[in-house]
């Protein structure tokens, strides 16, 4: 009896690991923006260098935020130099980490530190008053860190506050702060506490200080932990450090570095690979490896700075990232191809290592992004609750159809297949959860489709078992031959898909990479469950004497259909269909593409809570209400609900449309929504006198009292954004000037000043529900009050201000990205041709398989194009549930799925042809017909199961899955047809050969 213990242990171990990876599902499974909503961040690009486009910046940011393409993070251009990033279902901590990753420039450079021995002649000038701005020629300053000190800070629990400071958010997180004060006994002492996070003026500690009062504090940010030597007695190896006071209580420290010529510089552009590692103290660190040219330059740099004086003097190599020295190890010997970035005495935190690795692998940004987001908002799901419910319901139904079919059709073998399918899904979802992949509605549908396609290997094995049984083989031989003879076909189809996915991953865009990675994982786990695991169960059941015979239903007896003779008619028909489809695609032009590719216009509206049509709509239905209204007047509408903290009801929504004309979009929204849109509401507070500047006050302090002797008013508005390009004070100022001009007041621009009110500490943009401005004016109180009422009316009646935002945005798939996606797809086809050429010893096999794939893609593309006109025919559109489908990212995923499906079907028949043909040099019509007929049952079964899944998704999946499912409904039908009538018959025309005529002498010899 075979030893099954280790096999079941392996299966159980993987299954438990998969369950642990996805448990608990609510925490581990991340839903996409369409299902769960997320966070919108809007950034401003600063000073684009010549030749750098916004598309290039967007592409670079995508590599940072989602290097594997599995998180489904939309990034697109907004306006001229703004970028919008949507983070699906992200926690506050994850949002902060992404902010840091996106704002880091990512410029890595390696420099030799200046020292007292070799660079003493420049020390005086470098440390002089002008030395920071104009360092000596051949030298440059790099930042070490900063030191902050203060006296008598405010203490509340575990929070230390110093209003004089203006720190970078979370700069001191993880650092130690030294607190000096008196303990409960009145004795002066020093306590050290760890900073967990910090705001502009506050340090939040891991625990409250034990001191009775705190007289002063000291906190330092210095990741490299480099400090200068004794100035009174410098040693040769001491670095040259200068300290500059940049604000009250805050000193910035910099270190002098030797600057190489540009052609000799070693930078991050030469990195080949970056990965997490540990330093010699077993602390988290980052290891880097150079490419060939980088290794040569790095070797030369370190070789020229080897230890001197018998190792008594050593140079130090500064690793500088974004002008910040991360570490500066001694150079002990020549280093060529790799090195390590340390994180100081305690090493990096794991999330810091992950961020650094991602940033360095993605490369430096082509342009600078302002580190502070212009906008930060929480958004609800882009799909309405009804749409999500329909989609999830359809997915559940489709996921049950295949297992039930397998149980009914294959009986015991079906039970084995279902067990293998369940484990397959656990392993696949667990792996994706481990990789922090995001599941959108089409992604979940793809998992359901995976079940439909995963039965392919099981059906191959079971149909082989049936053949062995019909030949009279015993149970043991049925199991052995069923798996052994199906293995070659299963292996070929999986390897072909795996190699194609590898090419897509290596060459493709971020959007394509996510699909490719999921495909590779699916292929690997499918081999494990459908082949290894299923065989273990069969053999164990047989060895225990529980499996006596296999009982299966039979769809059809042996057929003898001539598939070869009508091949030219079929090819001609396919060619006509493809030409018509391409003509329809050309006729639609750019109209074939959805927002993901074309971009469009974004408008943010607020619903009027007092309008009866809004009052009657529940909050759960409001997104659907906005979508239905907008779709009446605008094309390709998607809606996001903006969930702003503090709002009593859900009233803000983003509407996106492919319409590129903002003015037309604005007018259309006004026409269809009318009184349902909320107007700008303003309230003004009581006037406060502005005191005159006291004698002796500095000009800077008196600047705030420009209108001394006048009055100031608090103005509050029910919106945070009046205009996508102008600040609230600019918009209101322009409106107030019009009001004053209308009232006949001369010089209106000089009569008032508007500024934003100070924001409370820790108040984020997302937490504010409106705008607070302060108006300073010299107008008399009665005049001011009258004009403020006029301003209130003017703002409420200004139709332009009914929109919080109105701007154009770019597609998530830029033009350059589309080219890369096409290159990746063609490259995957070439790898399919190459592999099948090698396996079948003929180029034609690979060419025929790819030709069938191209056929299926073009037929599906044509069907999508023709849907535009068919959807206009009431009877046809209603019966077939047709929409005017457009290509978006989910449909691209459908095309990629179709490629794998089509190749699988084709390889099964090709392998059967190879088996029938054996070593015979000739390929005949009969051989090809026999191969198709022998595998026909399997072809119909696997195609039918997968097709049933997508039909259910199409009929019941709602708007979110409609286009995705339509493409696969058409594609799977085309794929089954092309395998039988296109790919396989081609072999007859290119591979088949006639027997070589036998000479008469040989015929006589044979006759004897």
Protein Blocks (a to p, Z undefined) as FASTA:
>chain_A
ZZfklmmmmmmmmmmmmmmmmpcfklmmccdfklnopaddddddehiaehiafklmmmmm
mmmmmmnopnopacddehjlbccdddehiafklmmmmmmmmmpnoiacddddddfklmmm
mmmmmmmmklmmmgcehiacddfbdcdddehiacehjaccdfkbccdehklgoiacdddd
ddfkopacddddddfbdcfkbccdfbdcfbfbdfbdcddddfkopacddfklccfklccd
ddddfbghiacdddddddddfklpccfklpfbdcddddfkopacddddddfklmmmmmmm
mmmmcceehhlaccdddddeehiafbdcddfbdcfkbccddebjnopafklmmmmmmmmm
nopafbdcdfbdfbdcddddfbdfklmmmmmmmmmmmmmmmmmmmmmmnommmmmmmmmm
mmmmmmmmmmmmmnopacdfklmmmmmmmmmmmmmmmmmmmmmmmmmmmnopafklmmmm
mmmmmmmmmmmmmmmmmmmmmmmmmmmcfklmmmmmmmmmmmmmmmmmmmmmmmmmmmmm
mmnopambdcdddfbdcddddfklmmmmmmmmmmmmmmmmmmmmmmnmmmlpcfklnopa
dddddddfkbmklmmpcfklmmmmmmmmmmmmpghiaddddddehiabdfbdcdddfbfb
fklmmmmmmmmnmmmpccdddddddddddddddehiafklmmmmmmgoiacdddddfbfb
fbfkbcfklmmmmmmmmmmmmnopahkllmpccddddddehiafklpcbdcdddddfbdf
klmmmmmmmmmmmmmmmmklmpfbdcddddfbdfklmmmmmmmmmmmmmmmmmmmmmmno
paklmmmmmmmmmmmmmmmmmmmmmmmmmmmmmklmmmnopacddddfklmmmmmmmmmm
mmmmmmmmmmmmmmmnmmafbdcfklmmmmmmmmmmmmmmmmmmmmmmmmmmmmmnojml
mmmmmmmmmmmmmmmmmmmmmmmmmmmmmmpccdddddfklmmmmmZZ
